[in-house]
Amino acid sequence: MLNVFLVENNASENLRENIADLMMGQMEQIGDSDSYTKLKVSIDLALEEGSTARIFAVEENERIIGLAFFNLALSLEKGGHYIWLNELYVHKEYRQKGIAKKLLLHIIFWAEQNDLKAIELETGVNNIATKKLYNSFGFYDIVSKRYGLDVF
């Protein structure tokens, strides 16, 4: 049976490692296989008291098989807080089984319960299945060009 839950600040080291292990699959997909240490640091920072990051996890038989990692952001245009969904990832063996839908439903419900104004995210232009999933929930395209600068 699937269990979807918000990972708490006091999450065990074992749970944190299971989340990092799952996310290594995502990192390897995008060509960043040297990420385990970065993942662990990010997960620990996300779970610090006062962090604006949140993690929803999906567990089956004590194994983490999916997760959503997001941050709460503040928008002048929206007049309040919204979710920036950084990652929505399901282990490749569990895809096409409705797990991403379950995660999105939990995020949307959590956003409504916490009076958040919107959910925004970014996905690859060629990721047709993911775009189809988001569109089925009413997500719409926001046309913009994203810029970045790594500050070390």
N, C-alpha and C positions, 0 to 999 in steps of 0.2 A: 504494500500500500504506500502511496506517495504522501509525504508530509512536506508541506511548504511552510517555512517559518522565517521570521525576522531574526537574524543572528544578533544576539545580545552582546553588550560590552564585555561581559564576564565569560565569553565563550572559551571553551577548553583549548589547550594547545593542539590537541588531536583534531578538533573541528577546524581550527585555523589551517592546519597542515592539509587536511582533506580538501579545503577550499582552494588552497594554493596548488595542490596536485591537479584538481580539475581544471583550473585556469591555465596550467601549463599546456593543456591541449589547445586552448585558444591562442596562446603565445606562439606555439609551434606552427599553427595554421598561418599566422601572419609573419612568420620568419624570424621570430625573436625567441630562440630556444635557450638563451642565457638569462632568463628572467626570474628564476625561482627566488633568488634573494630579494629582488625588487618586489615580487608579488607578496612575499611574507611581510616585508616592511610596510607595503601599502595596506595589507589586510590588518596588520597591527595598528597602524595609524587610523584606519577607518573605524576600528572598534575601541579607540580611546574615548574616554568620557568627554563629552562636549564636541565630538567630531560631527561634522555635517554630512558625513558619508553613511550610507546604510547598505546592508547586504541582506537580500532574501535568498534562502537556499532551498533546494528541493532534495529530499532524502528518500531513498528507497533501500530497505534492508540495511540500514546504518551506513549507506554509501551516498555521498553527495554526488548527484548526477546533473544538477543544473543550478544556476545562480543568476541573480541580477545584482549589479553593483551600481549604486547611484549616489549622487550628491544633491543636497538641497542648495539651491541658489536663489538669489533675490533679484527680481526684475523690476526696473522702473516702469517698463511698458505694461507689465501685467499687474502692477500694483500689489505685489506680494511674492511669496516664495513659490518656487516650482521645482520639479525634479529634472535634473540632467542625468539621463540614463547612460552611464559609461559603458556598461557591458550587460548583455543578456546572452548567456551561453548555456547550451545543453550538450552533455557528452554525446559524441557521435553515435554511440550504440543506442541512444534513447531518443533520437530525433524522430520527427513525424509521428509523435505519440501524444501530442497536445500539452507537453510539459511547458514549452515557451508560453503557450496561451494561459496556462495556470499561473505562471509567474506574472505575466502582464495583468491578469485579473487581480492578483494580490496587490500589485503595485498601484493599480488604479483605485482599488478600494482603500488602500492605505492613504493615498493622496487625498481622496475625498474625505476620509475621516480626520485628516490633519489640515483641512482647509487650504490645500495647495491649489495653485491657479492653473497649472499645466504640467505636462510631461514633454520633454524634448530630448532628442537623441540624434545620433548621426549613424548612418550605415553606408556601406559601399554601394556605388551606383549599379554595380553588376550583381548585387545580392538580391536576386529576384524573389526568392522564397521569403526572406526576411521582410522585404518591402511589402509583399502580399500579406504577411501576418499583420504588420503594423496598420496597413490600410484597412484590414478587416475590423480593426478596433476603432477606426475613424481618424487615425493619424493622417496628416496631410503634409505635402512637401512644403518646406520653407526654403526658398531659393536664396542661397548666399554662398559666399566663398569664405572658407574657414582658413585662418592664418595661424601660425604657431611660431614660437621661439623657445628653444630649450635654454634655460638659464641655469648655469652650473654653479 
